[in-house]
Amino acid sequence: MVKETVIFALTSSTDLASRIARELGLGLGKIKVEHFADGEIMVTPQEIVRGRSVFIIQSTCPPVTERLMEVLVCIDACKRASAGEITLVMPYYGYARQDRKAASRQPITSKLVADLLQVAGAKRIITVDLHASQIQGFFDIPIDDLTAIPMLGRYFREKNIPEDKLVVVSPDHGGTVRARRLAETLNGAPIAIVDKRRPRPNEVEAQNVIGDVNGKDCIVVDDICDTAGSLCAACKILKDHGAENIYVGITHGVFSRDAVDKIEASPITEMVISDSIPLSDEIRAKTTKITQLTIADMLAETIEAIQNHKSVSRVYDMYDNRLV
């Protein structure tokens, strides 16, 4: 079944798509993405897709709207070229933080994006760590929301942090479920929660810690690091409460504005991120604290499971070295 598959990489995820194709023993499909002088976008497959299963790999990271438009045009092109089934692999789902009306007259843009993808012709979505799991309900097509937590868990298990010193921290109340999931992969480590309030977007006032972090090695886990203001404020209050080493596990490293400078100046010992969003050479050159892990093997296993009609949940087994 995998031989009937074609994988197209759009502009934000070429490296990740290459790794996925390599894991599957396939070459990347040939596709042409053009940006015209007036800002219009043309995407044209350069090989036959008639009757084939097409997987489009693209994270909608900055510039978000441009990346999204590439996806929509590519889906339409493949649909009009008689592709058998079109699956969108969108590791980072842009606009996911606009998932509800937090104030009057606000849009629910993540629902709008879901509608656009379906109308364009996507028949299945694969994503990683949606900011809000209820976004899955915005789709009327199958969606597999994978998680990088098992991968992060394996990485931190291999650090051999003493169990009596380890605590997993959620940087806010909303991330408690995520922290508990990571704690379970770390042999049931205790969790703590940073109690804070957000007076304005991208600003935070950390106030207290629920749980014992004094003398502990903390692993702060979150789905997105954007401007890093909230994260660094949380790590500072952990340090103020006596934490020793502070590690951070993040799925999506957006790193807007001066985020990397904030991370370098913070008490963070090490930040581990996935490659759902590419890490630019500029960022690599200015950071000593960020480690990037690939989710290509997980996505490749997911594609293979879908194509061979197998369970997708088994893809996490590769990260559980406790079973070896």
C-alpha positions in Angstrom: 0.0 0.0 0.0 2.8 2.4 0.8 4.1 2.0 -2.8 0.8 3.7 -4.0 1.7 6.7 -1.8 3.1 10.1 -2.9 4.5 12.5 -0.4 4.6 16.2 -1.2 6.6 18.7 0.8 5.5 22.4 0.8 7.8 25.2 1.8 7.7 25.1 5.6 8.4 21.4 6.1 10.8 20.2 3.4 13.4 18.8 5.8 10.8 17.0 7.9 9.1 15.6 4.8 12.4 14.3 3.5 13.0 12.5 6.8 9.5 11.0 6.6 9.9 9.8 3.0 13.3 8.3 3.9 11.7 6.4 6.8 9.1 5.0 4.4 11.7 4.1 1.8 10.1 6.6 -0.7 11.3 9.6 -2.6 9.6 13.0 -2.2 7.0 13.7 -4.9 7.9 16.5 -7.3 5.9 19.6 -6.8 6.3 23.3 -7.8 5.4 26.1 -5.4 5.4 29.6 -7.0 4.9 32.9 -5.2 4.1 35.7 -7.7 5.1 39.3 -7.4 1.5 40.3 -6.4 1.5 37.7 -3.6 -0.6 35.1 -5.3 0.4 31.4 -4.9 0.5 28.6 -7.5 1.1 25.0 -6.5 1.5 22.4 -9.2 2.3 18.7 -8.8 5.0 17.6 -11.3 4.0 14.0 -11.4 0.9 11.8 -11.8 -1.4 11.6 -8.7 -4.4 10.0 -10.3 -5.8 7.3 -8.0 -2.9 7.6 -5.6 -2.9 8.4 -1.9 -1.4 11.8 -1.5 0.1 13.1 1.7 0.9 16.8 1.9 3.4 17.8 4.6 3.1 21.4 5.8 3.2 23.1 9.2 1.3 26.4 9.2 4.1 28.2 11.1 5.1 31.9 10.4 4.1 33.3 7.9 1.0 31.4 9.0 -1.5 32.7 6.4 0.9 32.2 3.5 1.6 28.6 4.6 -2.1 27.9 4.9 -2.8 29.3 1.5 -0.1 27.0 0.0 -1.9 24.0 1.6 -5.3 25.0 0.3 -4.0 25.6 -3.3 -2.1 22.3 -3.1 -5.1 20.3 -2.0 -7.2 21.8 -4.7 -4.6 21.0 -7.3 -4.4 17.4 -6.2 -8.2 17.0 -6.1 -8.5 18.4 -9.7 -5.7 16.0 -10.8 -7.9 13.1 -9.6 -5.9 12.0 -6.5 -7.4 9.0 -4.8 -7.3 10.3 -1.3 -5.7 13.5 0.1 -4.3 13.5 3.6 -2.9 16.6 5.1 0.0 16.2 7.6 0.0 19.5 9.5 2.3 18.9 12.6 1.7 22.5 13.7 -1.9 23.7 13.2 -1.9 27.4 12.9 -4.7 29.5 14.4 -5.3 26.8 17.0 -5.2 29.3 19.8 -8.3 31.0 18.4 -10.5 28.0 19.4 -13.3 29.9 21.2 -14.9 33.3 21.7 -12.9 34.7 24.6 -14.6 38.0 24.2 -17.6 39.3 22.3 -17.4 39.6 18.5 -14.2 37.5 18.3 -13.9 34.8 15.6 -13.3 31.1 16.1 -10.6 31.0 13.4 -9.5 27.4 14.1 -13.0 26.3 13.1 -12.8 28.4 10.0 -9.4 26.8 9.0 -11.0 23.3 9.6 -13.8 24.3 7.2 -11.4 25.6 4.6 -9.3 22.4 4.6 -12.4 20.2 4.2 -14.0 22.3 1.4 -10.6 22.3 -0.4 -10.7 18.5 -0.5 -8.7 17.1 2.4 -10.0 13.7 3.4 -7.9 13.1 6.6 -5.8 15.3 8.9 -2.8 14.3 10.9 -1.5 16.8 13.4 0.6 16.9 16.6 -0.4 18.2 20.0 -3.3 20.5 19.0 -3.4 23.5 21.4 -7.0 22.5 22.3 -8.0 18.9 21.8 -11.6 19.9 21.1 -10.5 21.3 17.8 -10.8 17.7 16.6 -14.5 18.2 16.8 -14.3 21.0 14.2 -13.7 18.4 11.5 -16.2 16.1 9.9 -13.4 14.0 8.5 -11.0 11.6 10.3 -8.3 13.4 12.3 -5.3 11.9 14.1 -4.0 14.2 16.8 -0.6 12.7 17.7 1.5 13.7 20.7 5.2 14.3 21.2 4.9 13.4 24.9 6.2 9.8 24.6 9.2 11.1 22.6 9.9 13.8 25.3 9.5 11.2 28.0 12.1 8.9 26.5 14.5 11.8 26.1 14.2 12.8 29.8 14.2 9.2 31.0 17.6 8.8 29.4 18.9 11.7 31.5 18.6 9.4 34.5 17.4 12.1 36.9 16.9 10.6 40.3 13.2 9.8 40.9 13.3 11.6 44.3 14.5 14.8 42.7 12.2 14.8 39.6 9.0 16.8 39.3 7.0 17.6 36.1 5.6 21.1 36.0 2.7 22.6 34.1 3.2 26.3 33.4 -0.5 26.9 33.9 -3.7 25.2 35.0 -4.7 24.4 31.5 -1.7 22.2 30.8 -2.2 19.9 33.8 -3.4 17.0 31.7 -0.3 17.3 29.5 2.0 17.4 32.5 0.3 14.3 34.0 0.8 12.4 30.8 4.5 13.2 30.8 4.7 12.3 34.5 3.2 8.9 33.7 6.0 8.2 31.1 8.5 9.1 33.8 7.4 6.3 36.2 4.7 8.3 37.9 6.7 11.4 38.8 4.9 14.0 40.9 3.6 17.2 39.2 3.4 20.9 40.2 1.5 23.8 38.6 2.6 27.4 38.2 -0.3 29.6 39.3 -0.3 32.8 37.1 -2.5 35.2 35.3 -2.2 36.7 31.9 -3.2 40.5 31.9 -2.6 40.8 28.1 -1.7 38.5 25.2 2.0 37.4 25.3 2.3 38.9 28.8 2.1 37.0 32.1 2.4 37.5 35.8 3.5 34.3 37.5 2.4 34.3 41.1 2.8 31.0 42.9 3.6 27.3 42.6 1.2 24.5 43.6 3.4 21.6 44.6 6.9 21.1 46.0 9.8 22.1 43.7 12.4 23.1 46.4 15.6 21.2 45.6 14.0 19.4 42.7 14.9 19.0 39.0 11.9 20.3 37.2 10.6 19.4 33.7 8.3 22.1 32.4 6.1 20.8 29.6 3.9 22.8 27.2 2.7 22.5 23.6 3.8 25.9 22.2 6.6 28.4 22.9 5.8 31.6 21.0 7.4 34.7 22.5 8.6 32.7 25.6 7.4 35.4 28.0 5.0 33.1 29.8 7.4 30.2 29.9 10.3 32.3 31.2 8.1 33.9 33.9 7.1 30.4 35.0 10.7 29.2 35.1 11.8 32.2 37.1 9.2 31.6 39.8 10.3 27.9 39.9 13.8 29.1 40.5 12.6 31.5 43.2 10.9 28.6 44.9 14.2 26.6 45.1 14.2 24.5 41.9 17.7 23.3 40.9 17.8 22.3 37.2 14.9 23.4 35.0 14.3 21.5 31.8 11.6 22.3 29.3 9.8 20.1 26.8 8.0 21.8 24.0 6.3 20.4 20.9 6.1 23.5 18.8 8.9 26.0 18.9 7.4 29.1 17.2 10.0 31.5 18.7 8.5 34.9 17.8 10.3 38.2 18.4 13.1 37.9 20.9 12.0 34.6 22.3 15.4 32.9 22.0 17.1 35.8 23.7 14.7 35.4 26.6 15.4 31.7 26.8 19.1 32.3 26.8 18.8 34.8 29.7 16.4 32.6 31.7 17.2 30.0 34.3 16.3 27.2 31.9 19.0 24.5 31.8 17.8 22.9 28.5 14.8 23.2 26.2 13.9 20.2 24.1 11.6 20.8 21.1 10.3 18.8 18.1 10.9 19.6 14.5 7.3 20.2 13.8 8.5 23.7 13.0 12.0 24.1 11.4 14.7 25.7 13.5 16.4 28.4 11.4 20.1 28.7 11.1 19.9 32.1 12.8 18.3 30.6 15.9 20.7 27.7 15.9 23.6 30.2 15.9 22.4 32.2 18.9 21.3 29.4 21.3 23.1 27.0 23.5 20.0 25.7 25.3 17.7 24.3 22.6 17.8 20.7 21.5 15.7 19.5 18.6 14.3 16.0 18.2 12.6 14.7 15.1 9.0 13.4 14.9 9.6 12.0 11.4 9.7 8.4 12.6 6.4 8.9 14.4 4.7 10.5 11.4 6.1 7.9 9.0 4.8 5.1 11.2 1.4 6.8 11.2 1.3 7.1 7.4 2.2 3.4 7.2 -0.4 2.4 9.7 -3.1 4.4 7.8 -2.1 3.0 4.4 -2.1 -0.6 5.8 -5.2 -0.2 7.9 -3.5 -0.7 11.2 -3.8 0.9 14.6 -2.2 4.3 14.8 -1.7 4.2 18.6 1.1 1.6 18.2 3.4 4.4 16.9 4.2 5.3 20.5 5.7 1.9 21.3 9.0 3.0 19.7 9.5 5.6 22.5 8.9 3.2 25.4 12.5 1.9 26.2 11.0 0.6 29.4 9.6 -2.3 27.3 13.1 -3.3 26.0 
